[in-house]
Structure formats: structure tokens, C-alpha cells
Amino acid sequence: MDSNETIVTGQIVHLRKLSKKMMFVDIIANNDISDSQSEDNNCLRKNLVFKFWDLASCMWDKTNRGDDKLHHGDIVQFHGTWHKDLFSVRDYTFINKWSDISKDNTAFKPIPPINNKHKSTQESNIPCKYFVNTGKCETTNCAYLHETNSKKLKSSRNNYVQERIQRRILEHEIQFDDESISSEKNGLHPATKRCEEFTNWLVNQYGDDYLRSGIILDVAGGRGDLAFELAVKRGYNCQIVDPRPQKLKRWQVKLLKKNPDLKSPVHHTRMFDKDFFQNVNLDVKDVKLIIGMHPDEATECIIDIGLLYCIPVSFVPCCVFSALFPNRRLSSGDQPTSLPEFIQYLCEKSSNIQIKSLPFIGRNQVLFSMPNSNNFYKEGET
Ligand SMILES: C[S@@+](CC[C@H](N)C(=O)[O-])C[C@H]1O[C@@H](n2cnc3c(N)ncnc32)[C@H](O)[C@@H]1O
């Protein structure tokens, strides 16, 4: 704990998530809570920031999911440090939740900061995202466009939703692109090279003959970078399993065009689950390895199905999704909520799971089992 650490307490009047790395919270400090719903409160506000890269890895889940999720109107004690006018939060505890304070269950009306630059008299052409989504905007002097033509509003809304979906899907890739800037300095490869590095490691670990002896399933392959490395560049029979369709990069399209003998990998556009083999008519015996790079919700399926059918697995876990899987328990009885705890949880499934670190920045721990080693569960498991 920092020796300058202090506590600020107040009611959350505005929450702003910039990305998975940063969230801003505005509070009206304790004494001034009676004024919090007043419009003229800019001078009473305190600006807080969560810098998730500086915090314990469970903090993202804590602030965004489950019982400790922060909501507008909650009265919270924040622990952290002041840097000029901005308070960096390390942790927090609830004094009172809005759901308990609000007598008639009305939602707390968020109070966005009054932004002087929005007071321009000339309306912007950029649609107001609140108006696009809800048909109303409560921002004082909002300078964004409030489209009144219902056809145009509908098309703005469709565009907004599509962009948001795309942004979410790409969040991962963008995050890694950012990191690649600093990567050269610490000797690790940039995260954009993660699929290449994972492929090199797989070939070293399992050997060329083994990988050529059957099918490699790339579960949650996303846009297909890992399978492209294995199938197109190395000639293995690597097949993607992901409901999200493959999207080749420009250099990949060029490479395929230049080399008509090369084929892009087979893609099973469906979820991976225990019925997968039957549904796609694949003989389990032909599958030699199940792999996954940052496979999100499919992570646990990979290990469970590998163990169920005695297929070696090799995957690099990433997000935990503890709210989606509330029944997971460590041997200690605790719910795994951070990545290290999730990795521990996965390793506790079988003593044949090993861990190594791959040489790229970002989430780079590979959990893997070797052929003929994963056909037993831990003692006591069925
Ligand atoms: C973070 S992306 C990873 C993409 C890619 N492996 C990479 O590293 O760039 C996670 C992917 O998991 C896929 N996914 C989630 N659950 C799945 C499941 N049960 N079976 C197959 N794919 C799944 C999503 O569609 C998404 O494309």
C-alpha cells in the first residue's frame, strides 16, 4: 500500500468506462450528498480513475460484475492516492448501495459533468450516442446531433450497434497492438506475434510428426490467425471452431492469391461443446490436439473435452468471465475471479496439465498436456 494512500467517500454521480484499461468515476463527496442531484455541482465533484493495468487483476471483474459492481447513486469509500486533481483508486468498500437507499426503486439519474466546450451554438454532425440509443439525452448543452427523422435515427442506431459489436470483438487485438509499441524494449515479442510464437512453441513441444499425424482443432480461433499459421504457412491440418466467421488480413489474402495451392483452413462456424464431434461428423480419434489462443468462454470446454476424450490440449487462457460461470470453485472453496486463480482452477482439473510462459507480451501462459498423459482425472474425480 502506498504511504500517501488516503480515503475519499462520496456518492457516484457519473461512471465512464473508456476501455478495459480505464474507468472514470465522478463522486459528490460525503458532506455534499444532499446536493448531488443538483445541476450546478461541478465544483463539488471529485474525479476518480481506475487504472486497471495498475490494479489487482480481480478489480475489473469486481467493478463490473456481481455484488460489488459499482452503480450510479452508490455511496462508496474509495482507497487510493491523489495525483493533482485526479484520485487513483486502489480499492473500495460500499457504505450504502443506491438499491438500498432508493425508496421506490427509481434509478439514480446520472449527472454528467458540464462540459464548457459543448456550449457551442453550432450543432455537431456527430450523432449523440445517448439520443441514438434511448431517444432522449439529458446532457446539459449537448453539442451532438439529436436526429429527429425516425428513419435516419433508426439507421444511426443500427450503425452504432454494429460498430459497438465490432469494437468489442476487436478489443483484444487493439489492446495487443498498443502493447507492441513498448515490447521491443523488454526482449519479448509484441503480442501481435502471439500466433506465430505459439505455433513455434507447438512445433517444438509436440514435434512435426505428431502434428502431421491428424487434425489440430483451433477452438475459439476468431479471425483465424493461429490456424493460418499452422494450416497455410506450415501445412498442418488445422481446423477452426468458432461461431465468428474467419476474416483474413490483407497480407493473408495476398499470400493465398500468390500461392493458389495453399488453402485457407477449414472453419466450423459453431460453438465447441461435447457434441461437437458428432455434430460435424468428426472421428475423435483423428483429432491429435485441441488448441486455443485467448479462447474466452471456450477455455474450460477445451480442457474438459480434452480430458473427456483423452485428446492433448494446449491453450493460452485470457479472460475469466467469473460472472458467467458462478459455479466454478477452487479446491479451497473460493470462486476463481482473477486470471491466476482461473489458471489454478484449470490446473486443478488434472495433474497432467503443465504451464509454460510464451515469449510475447500480454496473457502468455500456456497450459498444456502431452499425448498419452491426460487420460486420467485427478484422484476422486469421475
Ligand atoms: C478473444 S477471441 C480470440 C480469438 C483468437 N483466438 C485470437 O487470439 O485472436 C475469443 C473467441 O472465442 C469465441 N468463442 C467463445 N465461446 C466459444 C465456444 N464455446 N466455441 C467456440 N468459440 C467460442 C468467440 O466467438 C471469439 O471469437
PDBQT file of the ligand as one rigid body, heavy atoms in Angstrom, charges set to zero:
ROOT
HETATM    1  C1  LIG A 401     -10.779 -13.220 -27.722  1.00  0.00    +0.000 C 
HETATM    2  S1  LIG A 401     -11.373 -14.036 -29.124  1.00  0.00    +0.000 S 
HETATM    3  C2  LIG A 401      -9.920 -14.933 -29.513  1.00  0.00    +0.000 C 
HETATM    4  C3  LIG A 401      -9.661 -15.012 -30.952  1.00  0.00    +0.000 C 
HETATM    5  C4  LIG A 401      -8.318 -15.591 -31.373  1.00  0.00    +0.000 C 
HETATM    6  N1  LIG A 401      -8.067 -16.900 -30.829  1.00  0.00    +0.000 N 
HETATM    7  C5  LIG A 401      -7.195 -14.619 -31.090  1.00  0.00    +0.000 C 
HETATM    8  O1  LIG A 401      -6.384 -14.843 -30.211  1.00  0.00    +0.000 OA
HETATM    9  O2  LIG A 401      -7.153 -13.589 -31.753  1.00  0.00    +0.000 OA
HETATM   10  C6  LIG A 401     -12.425 -15.256 -28.395  1.00  0.00    +0.000 C 
HETATM   11  C7  LIG A 401     -13.254 -16.034 -29.393  1.00  0.00    +0.000 C 
HETATM   12  O3  LIG A 401     -13.892 -17.091 -28.671  1.00  0.00    +0.000 OA
HETATM   13  C8  LIG A 401     -15.034 -17.451 -29.417  1.00  0.00    +0.000 C 
HETATM   14  N2  LIG A 401     -15.837 -18.376 -28.574  1.00  0.00    +0.000 N 
HETATM   15  C9  LIG A 401     -16.403 -18.133 -27.378  1.00  0.00    +0.000 A 
HETATM   16  N3  LIG A 401     -17.004 -19.260 -26.904  1.00  0.00    +0.000 NA
HETATM   17  C10 LIG A 401     -16.787 -20.237 -27.828  1.00  0.00    +0.000 A 
HETATM   18  C11 LIG A 401     -17.125 -21.625 -27.921  1.00  0.00    +0.000 A 
HETATM   19  N4  LIG A 401     -17.809 -22.267 -26.955  1.00  0.00    +0.000 N 
HETATM   20  N5  LIG A 401     -16.728 -22.319 -29.001  1.00  0.00    +0.000 NA
HETATM   21  C12 LIG A 401     -16.018 -21.700 -29.967  1.00  0.00    +0.000 A 
HETATM   22  N6  LIG A 401     -15.658 -20.403 -29.943  1.00  0.00    +0.000 NA
HETATM   23  C13 LIG A 401     -16.039 -19.679 -28.891  1.00  0.00    +0.000 A 
HETATM   24  C14 LIG A 401     -15.643 -16.096 -29.754  1.00  0.00    +0.000 C 
HETATM   25  O4  LIG A 401     -16.523 -16.182 -30.852  1.00  0.00    +0.000 OA
HETATM   26  C15 LIG A 401     -14.375 -15.269 -30.075  1.00  0.00    +0.000 C 
HETATM   27  O5  LIG A 401     -14.125 -15.235 -31.445  1.00  0.00    +0.000 OA
ENDROOT
TORSDOF 0
